[in-house]
Amino acid sequence: MTYPNPEVEKIRVMAAQSLGMSLDMRYTGDLVIVILLSCIYGINLLATLFVLINRNYPPIRSKGPLILVVMYISSACWFIGDLQVNGHVTLVNSSLTDCRGYGFWVRILLGVCNITGLISIRAYIFYRIFVRSLPARGFRFFLPIGTFFACLLAIGIVISVLSPSKSVEYVPHLDLCSMDKPLKITIYVLLWVMDGFTSVITWRNRNIKSSFRELREMVFSLVIMFTALIFNTAMQFAHPYYPFKSKYRIASTIFDTAACNAIWWGIMAKPFFQCLFRRQQYLHEWMTKLCEDGLQKEYQVSSSQTMYANQDGNMDQYKEVPEVKDSNSIQTTGSRMSFRYGN
């Protein structure tokens, strides 16, 4: 089968004309977008594996590497869902005709909602540690997180048992997926509520003292998510048939990919490249800044302490072992110290 399939495209164009609408055929521009963005996600996969391998490197660990690994997986799910929902690829005679599976579960729940939720969770972690001085563990910590994911699971189950006409269905003559408008409204209301919650948490975090740009990262991520939400809301409701037009569907997919990558790299870029090119030097600079900045009271670390790093970049020994009250900030065991907040 060639890409695009000429026979399928002719049927789609005639079906759209019979409905009084015009439809742009899938063409090489769609193929270029699929290949180019797939390469970007391939590069990001290597970066994510690097982060996972070096997750105990303190500057990387402070960013919450497990959250960022899940965030990459969610962004990939969003991209895969975009390829189907935005109409870049031929769906007929493939598993992509399962619109509820790819268009709702993969794109909406595992992709869009999960990324939005992870940004909220990251802000919530910093709120507990820096504002409330509470540990990022225990039943009370996991209760709201578990409730959130349970709600997503419940929504997915409800949508799965509804008839396709009342949820998401495949339209054979157009080779596209179509979402029921009340469901679409519900999903976007949920996304706006989630971003609103993140805004409240970020506002409460506004006075935290931090050496490592956490507040700026939270604000940056929130701005990107609001921008993406405004763009997609406008696209979905002002141009509900945007997959029919090549310029709209390509712009939508590029924008979604750019938003996901901007959030991921906005958080991880500095420790990633420093770990890659200046591992030991940056670790020393990072620990010195931790001791000398306003966080010294938060972490009970004296600025007179001298830190050392072993050859693999993890802190192995240091002078004057401090007494630490907050076990979620810095934990000491013998001569080993590990930085734990944000994960």
C-alpha positions as CSV (number, residue, x, y, z in Angstrom):
1,M,0.0,0.0,0.0
2,T,1.4,3.4,-1.0
3,Y,1.2,6.5,1.2
4,P,-1.1,8.1,0.8
5,N,-3.5,5.5,-0.7
6,P,-5.0,7.1,-3.8
7,E,-8.1,5.0,-3.8
8,V,-8.9,5.8,-0.2
9,E,-8.2,9.5,-0.7
10,K,-10.6,9.7,-3.7
11,I,-13.4,8.1,-1.7
12,R,-12.8,10.5,1.2
13,V,-12.9,13.6,-1.1
14,M,-16.1,12.5,-2.8
15,A,-17.7,11.6,0.6
16,A,-16.9,15.1,1.9
17,Q,-18.3,16.7,-1.2
18,S,-21.5,14.8,-0.7
19,L,-21.8,16.4,2.7
20,G,-21.1,19.9,1.3
21,M,-17.6,20.1,2.6
22,S,-14.1,20.2,1.1
23,L,-11.4,17.8,2.2
24,D,-7.7,18.0,1.5
25,M,-6.1,14.7,0.5
26,R,-3.4,13.3,2.6
27,Y,-0.2,14.1,0.8
28,T,3.6,14.0,1.2
29,G,3.4,16.9,3.7
30,D,1.7,14.6,6.1
31,L,4.3,11.9,5.5
32,V,7.1,14.4,6.2
33,I,5.5,15.5,9.4
34,V,5.1,11.8,10.6
35,I,8.8,11.0,9.8
36,L,10.2,14.3,11.2
37,L,8.3,14.2,14.5
38,S,9.0,10.5,14.9
39,C,12.7,11.2,14.6
40,I,12.3,13.9,17.3
41,Y,10.6,11.4,19.6
42,G,13.4,8.9,18.8
43,I,16.0,11.4,20.0
44,N,13.9,12.2,23.1
45,L,13.7,8.5,23.8
46,L,17.5,8.4,24.0
47,A,17.5,11.4,26.2
48,T,14.9,9.8,28.5
49,L,16.9,6.6,28.7
50,F,20.0,8.7,29.7
51,V,18.0,10.4,32.4
52,L,16.8,7.0,33.7
53,I,20.3,5.6,33.7
54,N,21.6,8.7,35.6
55,R,18.6,9.1,37.8
56,N,20.8,9.0,41.0
57,Y,22.9,12.0,39.8
58,P,21.7,14.6,42.3
59,P,20.9,17.5,39.9
60,I,18.9,15.1,37.7
61,R,17.3,13.4,40.7
62,S,16.1,16.8,42.0
63,K,14.0,17.2,38.9
64,G,12.0,14.0,39.5
65,P,13.3,11.7,36.8
66,L,10.5,9.1,37.1
67,I,7.9,11.8,36.6
68,L,9.8,13.0,33.5
69,V,10.1,9.4,32.1
70,V,6.3,9.0,32.5
71,M,5.9,12.4,30.9
72,Y,7.9,11.3,27.8
73,I,5.7,8.2,27.5
74,S,2.6,10.4,27.8
75,S,3.8,12.8,25.1
76,A,4.5,9.9,22.8
77,C,0.9,8.6,23.4
78,W,-0.3,12.1,22.6
79,F,1.7,12.1,19.3
80,I,0.4,8.6,18.3
81,G,-3.2,9.8,19.0
82,D,-2.6,12.9,17.0
83,L,-1.5,10.9,14.0
84,Q,-4.9,9.1,14.1
85,V,-7.3,11.9,15.2
86,N,-5.7,14.6,13.0
87,G,-5.9,12.4,10.0
88,H,-2.2,12.2,9.0
89,V,-2.3,8.4,8.3
90,T,-4.6,6.0,6.6
91,L,-6.8,4.3,9.2
92,V,-8.7,1.7,7.1
93,N,-7.6,-1.9,7.3
94,S,-5.5,-1.2,10.4
95,S,-5.9,-1.2,14.2
96,L,-6.1,2.6,14.0
97,T,-9.8,2.3,13.2
98,D,-10.3,1.7,16.9
99,C,-11.0,5.3,17.7
100,R,-11.9,4.8,21.3
101,G,-8.6,2.9,21.9
102,Y,-6.2,5.3,20.2
103,G,-8.2,8.5,20.0
104,F,-9.5,8.5,23.6
105,W,-7.5,6.1,25.7
106,V,-4.1,6.8,24.1
107,R,-4.4,10.4,23.1
108,I,-6.8,11.9,25.7
109,L,-6.3,9.8,28.9
110,L,-2.7,8.5,28.6
111,G,-1.5,11.6,26.7
112,V,-3.2,14.9,27.3
113,C,-4.7,14.3,30.7
114,N,-1.7,12.4,32.0
115,I,0.7,15.2,31.1
116,T,-1.6,17.8,32.6
117,G,-1.9,15.7,35.7
118,L,1.9,15.1,36.0
119,I,2.5,18.9,35.9
120,S,0.0,19.3,38.7
121,I,1.6,16.4,40.7
122,R,5.0,18.0,40.4
123,A,3.7,21.3,41.6
124,Y,1.9,19.5,44.4
125,I,5.1,17.8,45.5
126,F,6.9,21.1,45.9
127,Y,4.0,22.6,47.7
128,R,4.1,19.8,50.3
129,I,7.8,20.0,50.8
130,F,8.6,23.7,50.5
131,V,5.3,25.3,51.7
132,R,3.8,22.8,54.1
133,S,7.1,21.2,55.2
134,L,5.5,17.8,54.8
135,P,7.1,14.6,53.3
136,A,6.4,13.5,49.8
137,R,5.3,10.1,50.9
138,G,2.6,8.4,53.0
139,F,-1.1,7.8,52.7
140,R,-2.1,11.5,52.7
141,F,0.4,12.3,50.0
142,F,-0.7,9.6,47.6
143,L,-4.5,9.9,48.3
144,P,-5.2,12.9,46.0
145,I,-2.8,11.4,43.3
146,G,-4.5,8.0,43.5
147,T,-7.9,9.7,43.3
148,F,-7.0,11.6,40.2
149,F,-5.8,8.5,38.3
150,A,-8.8,6.6,39.6
151,C,-11.1,9.3,38.1
152,L,-9.3,9.0,34.8
153,L,-9.7,5.2,34.8
154,A,-13.4,5.6,35.6
155,I,-13.9,8.0,32.8
156,G,-12.1,5.6,30.4
157,I,-14.3,2.7,31.5
158,V,-17.5,4.7,31.1
159,I,-16.5,5.8,27.6
160,S,-15.6,2.2,26.7
161,V,-19.1,0.9,27.5
162,L,-21.0,3.6,25.7
163,S,-22.0,3.1,22.2
164,P,-19.5,4.6,19.6
165,S,-22.1,7.1,18.4
166,K,-22.2,8.6,21.9
167,S,-18.4,8.6,22.5
168,V,-15.8,8.2,19.7
169,E,-16.6,6.4,16.5
170,Y,-14.9,5.6,13.2
171,V,-16.4,7.2,10.1
172,P,-15.5,4.8,7.2
173,H,-16.3,7.0,4.2
174,L,-14.1,9.8,5.6
175,D,-11.5,7.4,7.2
176,L,-11.5,9.6,10.3
177,C,-12.6,9.5,13.9
178,S,-15.4,11.6,15.3
179,M,-16.0,12.5,18.9
180,D,-19.5,13.2,20.2
181,K,-19.8,16.9,21.0
182,P,-21.0,16.6,24.7
183,L,-18.1,14.3,25.4
184,K,-15.7,16.7,23.8
185,I,-17.1,19.5,26.0
186,T,-16.7,17.4,29.1
187,I,-13.1,16.5,28.3
188,Y,-12.1,20.1,27.7
189,V,-13.9,21.3,30.9
190,L,-11.9,18.7,32.8
191,L,-8.7,19.9,31.2
192,W,-9.5,23.5,32.1
193,V,-10.3,22.5,35.7
194,M,-7.0,20.6,36.0
195,D,-5.0,23.6,34.7
196,G,-6.9,25.8,37.1
197,F,-5.9,23.5,40.0
198,T,-2.2,23.7,38.9
199,S,-2.5,27.5,38.7
200,V,-3.7,27.6,42.3
201,I,-0.9,25.3,43.5
202,T,1.7,27.3,41.6
203,W,0.4,30.5,43.1
204,R,0.8,29.0,46.6
205,N,4.3,28.0,45.7
206,R,5.2,31.6,44.7
207,N,7.3,32.4,47.8
208,I,9.3,29.2,48.0
209,K,13.0,29.7,48.3
210,S,14.8,27.6,45.7
211,S,18.3,27.4,44.2
212,F,17.3,25.3,41.2
213,R,14.6,27.3,39.3
214,E,11.7,25.1,40.4
215,L,9.2,28.0,40.5
216,R,10.2,29.2,37.1
217,E,9.9,25.7,35.7
218,M,6.4,25.4,37.2
219,V,5.3,28.7,35.7
220,F,6.9,27.9,32.4
221,S,5.2,24.5,32.2
222,L,1.8,26.1,33.2
223,V,2.1,28.8,30.6
224,I,2.9,26.2,27.9
225,M,-0.1,24.0,29.0
226,F,-2.5,26.9,29.0
227,T,-1.2,28.0,25.6
228,A,-1.7,24.4,24.2
229,L,-5.1,24.2,25.8
230,I,-6.3,27.5,24.4
231,F,-5.0,26.5,20.9
232,N,-6.7,23.1,21.0
233,T,-9.9,24.5,22.4
234,A,-10.1,27.0,19.7
235,M,-9.2,24.4,17.0
236,Q,-11.8,21.9,18.3
237,F,-14.7,24.3,18.6
238,A,-14.0,27.0,16.1
239,H,-12.8,24.6,13.4
240,P,-14.3,21.2,14.4
241,Y,-13.5,19.8,10.9
242,Y,-9.8,20.9,11.1
243,P,-8.5,17.4,10.0
244,F,-10.1,18.1,6.6
245,K,-7.6,20.9,6.0
246,S,-3.9,20.0,5.7
247,K,-2.6,23.3,7.1
248,Y,-4.8,23.0,10.2
249,R,-4.0,19.3,11.0
250,I,-0.3,19.8,10.4
251,A,-0.3,22.9,12.6
252,S,-2.2,21.1,15.4
253,T,0.2,18.2,15.5
254,I,3.3,20.4,15.3
255,F,2.0,22.6,18.1
256,D,1.2,19.6,20.4
257,T,4.6,18.1,19.9
258,A,6.3,21.5,20.5
259,A,4.4,22.0,23.7
260,C,5.3,18.5,25.1
261,N,9.0,18.9,24.2
262,A,9.1,22.5,25.6
263,I,7.8,21.3,29.0
264,W,10.2,18.3,29.1
265,W,13.3,20.1,28.1
266,G,12.4,23.2,30.1
267,I,12.7,21.1,33.2
268,M,15.6,18.8,32.3
269,A,17.8,20.6,29.8
270,K,20.3,22.1,32.2
271,P,21.0,19.0,34.4
272,F,20.9,16.8,31.3
273,F,23.6,18.7,29.3
274,Q,25.7,19.4,32.4
275,C,25.6,15.7,33.4
276,L,26.6,14.8,29.8
277,F,29.5,17.3,29.4
278,R,30.5,18.6,32.9
279,R,29.4,15.9,35.2
280,Q,31.9,16.4,38.1
281,Q,32.3,20.2,37.8
282,Y,28.6,20.8,37.7
283,L,28.0,18.5,40.7
284,H,30.5,20.5,42.7
285,E,28.9,23.8,41.6
286,W,25.4,22.4,42.3
287,M,26.3,21.3,45.9
288,T,28.1,24.6,46.6
289,K,25.0,26.5,45.5
290,L,22.8,24.3,47.6
291,C,24.9,25.2,50.7
292,E,25.3,28.9,49.9
293,D,21.8,29.8,48.8
294,G,18.7,30.5,50.9
295,L,18.0,26.7,51.0
296,Q,20.6,26.1,53.6
297,K,18.0,26.6,56.3
298,E,15.5,24.3,54.5
299,Y,18.1,21.5,54.3
300,Q,20.1,22.1,57.4
301,V,23.4,22.3,55.4
302,S,26.1,24.7,56.5
303,S,27.8,26.8,53.8
304,S,31.2,26.0,55.3
305,Q,30.9,22.3,54.4
306,T,33.1,21.0,51.6
307,M,31.5,18.4,49.3
308,Y,33.2,15.8,47.2
309,A,31.9,13.6,44.5
310,N,33.1,10.1,43.5
311,Q,34.0,9.2,40.0
312,D,30.5,8.1,38.9
313,G,29.1,11.5,39.8
314,N,27.2,10.5,43.0
315,M,28.2,12.1,46.3
316,D,30.2,9.6,48.3
317,Q,31.8,11.5,51.1
318,Y,31.9,15.0,52.7
319,K,33.2,16.7,55.8
320,E,31.1,17.6,58.8
321,V,28.1,15.4,58.4
322,P,25.1,17.7,59.3
323,E,22.1,16.8,61.4
324,V,19.1,16.7,59.1
325,K,15.5,17.0,60.3
326,D,13.7,16.8,57.0
327,S,14.3,13.3,55.7
328,N,12.7,14.2,52.3
329,S,15.3,16.9,51.7
330,I,18.6,15.3,52.5
331,Q,19.1,11.9,54.0
332,T,22.4,10.7,55.5
333,T,23.5,7.2,56.1
334,G,27.1,6.9,57.4
335,S,29.1,8.9,55.0
336,R,26.7,8.8,52.1
337,M,24.2,11.6,51.4
338,S,21.4,11.6,48.7
339,F,19.3,14.5,47.6
340,R,15.6,13.4,47.5
341,Y,13.2,16.2,47.0
342,G,11.2,16.5,43.8
343,N,11.0,12.7,43.1
